[in-house]
């Protein structure tokens, strides 16, 4: 009789254990699986508009895959070097429409200027501008012609005509508004210059007039790939020339 009780007790324990495992499995099966998680790109701190993105201001965050926008940027390599179109905030998923490189360069000249250089615009006429054949990305030399001028003080010699190469191998960042009356014509060139070159070119430009009768600044268009340097002379200021020194 005692054996019967023992067997019954063991059977009850086994049945209870089986029921527990069955109900536990059933409960687990009724719980839906969680969404897949992926890493998306955001910024580690607030980034103002028109700011270049770097490894230092980017970070990854985890986000449910089903809710990630189709144009989300998933790789840092796709964002580094780009420019923010507007202000970016930490935790905000970066979308491809929020950043751009070429688009922002086109909008703001400052992103097209090489490091350490300055953008400066010079005035040219049709002849000095190579008859409209210069385009952004070309390289030029700058030739200054100073017309003869009488000395402003008695006892000093008249000033003879001079020509100077006042800048060489200069990159053209942009050309002014182009008109097409009888051919492409523009009246200005925006150049990439060192600060010292800016002083030289400004001094040269201050002595120019563009009515065809006096001094002038002429661009010399270089052949593509020609990087040979030219010897050029420091441009005197207009005051020094007018004084006959």
C-alpha positions in Angstrom: 0.0 0.0 0.0 2.8 2.4 0.9 4.4 1.7 -2.5 1.2 2.8 -4.2 1.2 6.1 -2.4 4.9 6.7 -3.3 4.2 5.9 -7.0 1.2 8.2 -7.0 3.3 11.0 -5.4 6.1 10.6 -7.9 3.6 10.6 -10.8 1.9 13.8 -9.4 5.3 15.5 -9.2 6.2 14.5 -12.8 2.8 15.5 -14.1 3.1 18.9 -12.3 6.5 19.4 -13.8 5.4 18.6 -17.2 2.4 20.9 -16.9 4.7 23.7 -15.7 7.0 23.3 -18.6 4.1 23.1 -21.1 2.4 26.2 -19.8 5.8 28.1 -19.7 6.5 27.2 -23.3 3.0 28.2 -24.3 3.4 31.5 -22.7 6.7 32.1 -24.4 5.2 31.2 -27.8 2.4 33.7 -27.2 4.9 36.6 -26.7 5.7 38.2 -30.1 9.4 38.6 -31.0 10.9 42.0 -30.5 11.7 44.2 -33.6 15.2 43.9 -35.2 17.6 46.6 -34.1 20.0 48.4 -36.4 22.5 51.2 -35.9 21.8 54.6 -37.4 23.9 57.7 -37.5 23.3 60.9 -35.5 25.3 63.7 -34.1 27.0 63.7 -30.7 26.3 67.4 -30.1 24.3 70.1 -31.8 25.7 70.9 -35.2 24.9 74.4 -36.7 23.8 74.7 -40.3 26.6 74.7 -43.0 29.0 72.9 -40.7 31.3 70.1 -41.9 30.6 66.7 -40.3 33.6 64.8 -38.9 34.2 61.6 -36.9 34.3 63.8 -33.8 30.7 65.0 -34.1 29.1 61.8 -35.3 27.9 58.8 -33.3 25.8 55.6 -33.8 22.5 54.9 -31.9 20.4 51.8 -32.0 16.9 52.0 -33.6 14.1 49.6 -34.5 14.7 48.6 -38.1 11.0 48.8 -39.1 11.0 52.5 -38.1 14.3 53.6 -39.8 13.6 56.1 -42.7 14.6 54.8 -46.1 17.0 57.7 -46.7 18.7 57.4 -43.2 22.5 57.5 -43.3 23.8 54.2 -41.9 27.6 54.6 -42.4 29.8 57.3 -41.0 31.9 57.2 -44.2 28.8 58.5 -46.1 28.6 61.5 -43.9 32.2 62.5 -43.0 33.2 65.5 -45.1 29.6 66.5 -45.9 28.0 69.7 -44.8 24.8 70.1 -42.7 21.9 71.7 -44.6 20.3 72.9 -41.4 20.9 72.5 -37.6 21.4 68.8 -36.6 20.4 67.7 -33.0 21.7 64.8 -30.9 19.5 61.7 -31.3 18.0 62.9 -34.5 18.6 60.4 -37.3 20.7 61.9 -40.1 18.9 61.7 -43.5 20.7 62.0 -46.8 18.5 65.1 -47.5 19.9 66.8 -44.4 23.5 66.8 -45.6 25.4 67.5 -48.8 28.8 68.5 -50.1 28.5 69.8 -53.7 25.1 71.4 -52.9 26.5 73.4 -50.0 29.6 74.4 -52.0 27.4 75.8 -54.6 25.4 77.7 -52.1 28.4 79.1 -50.1 31.7 80.1 -51.7 33.4 79.6 -48.4 33.3 75.8 -48.7 35.1 76.0 -52.1 38.1 78.0 -50.8 41.2 75.8 -50.2 42.6 75.8 -46.7 44.9 78.8 -46.0 43.6 80.7 -49.1 41.3 83.6 -49.6 38.7 84.4 -52.3 39.2 87.7 -54.1 37.3 89.1 -57.1 39.1 91.1 -59.8 37.6 93.1 -62.6 38.4 92.2 -66.2 37.2 93.4 -69.6 36.6 91.2 -72.6 40.3 91.2 -73.6 41.7 90.9 -70.1 39.3 88.0 -69.5 40.5 85.9 -72.5 37.3 86.7 -74.4 35.1 84.6 -72.1 37.0 81.4 -72.3 37.9 81.1 -68.6 35.8 78.8 -66.5 35.7 77.9 -62.8 38.5 75.4 -62.1 40.9 76.9 -64.6 44.3 78.2 -63.6 45.6 81.6 -64.7 48.5 84.0 -64.4 47.9 87.7 -63.8 49.6 90.3 -66.0 49.5 93.9 -64.9 50.1 96.7 -67.5 50.8 100.2 -66.1 50.5 102.9 -68.7 53.0 105.8 -68.9 52.2 108.6 -66.5 53.6 112.0 -66.0 55.3 112.8 -62.7 53.2 114.8 -60.4 56.1 116.9 -59.1 58.6 119.0 -61.0 62.1 117.7 -61.2 61.0 114.1 -61.3 61.0 111.8 -64.3 57.8 110.7 -66.0 56.8 107.2 -65.2 57.3 104.8 -68.2 55.0 101.9 -69.0 55.5 98.7 -67.0 54.3 95.1 -67.2 54.4 92.8 -64.2 53.4 89.2 -63.6 51.7 89.8 -60.2 50.4 86.3 -59.7 50.9 82.9 -61.2 49.2 79.5 -61.3 46.1 81.0 -59.6 42.9 78.9 -59.4 39.7 80.5 -60.6 36.9 79.8 -58.2 34.1 81.4 -60.2 33.4 83.8 -63.0 31.0 86.7 -62.8 27.6 86.8 -64.5 28.0 85.7 -68.1 26.3 87.4 -71.0 26.2 86.0 -74.6 26.0 89.1 -76.8 28.3 88.0 -79.6 30.0 85.5 -77.3 30.4 84.7 -73.6 31.5 87.8 -71.8 32.0 88.4 -68.0 33.4 91.3 -66.1 35.0 89.7 -63.1 36.9 86.6 -61.9 36.9 85.3 -58.3 40.3 83.9 -57.5 41.9 81.7 -54.8 44.8 83.6 -53.4 47.2 83.6 -50.4 46.8 86.6 -48.1 50.1 88.0 -49.5 48.8 87.5 -53.1 45.7 89.4 -52.1 47.9 92.4 -51.2 49.7 92.2 -54.5 46.6 91.8 -56.7 44.8 94.6 -54.8 47.7 96.9 -55.4 47.7 96.0 -59.1 43.9 96.4 -59.4 44.0 99.8 -57.7 46.1 101.1 -60.7 43.8 99.8 -63.4 41.1 101.4 -65.4 39.1 99.6 -68.0 38.2 102.2 -70.6 40.8 101.0 -73.0 43.2 103.9 -72.6 45.2 103.1 -69.5 46.5 100.5 -67.1 44.8 97.1 -67.0 44.9 93.6 -65.4 45.0 90.7 -67.9 44.4 87.0 -67.1 46.6 84.6 -68.9 44.9 81.2 -69.2 47.1 78.2 -68.5 47.0 75.0 -70.4 45.4 72.2 -68.4 48.0 70.5 -66.2 50.6 73.3 -66.6 51.8 74.1 -63.0 55.2 75.7 -63.8 55.8 78.7 -61.7 56.7 82.2 -63.1 59.0 84.8 -61.6 57.0 87.9 -60.7 57.8 91.3 -59.2 56.3 92.9 -56.2 53.7 95.5 -57.3 54.4 99.0 -56.1 51.4 100.9 -54.7 49.6 103.5 -56.9 51.0 106.2 -54.6 54.6 105.2 -55.3 54.0 105.2 -59.0 52.3 108.5 -59.0 55.2 110.0 -57.0 57.6 108.9 -59.7 59.7 106.7 -57.4 
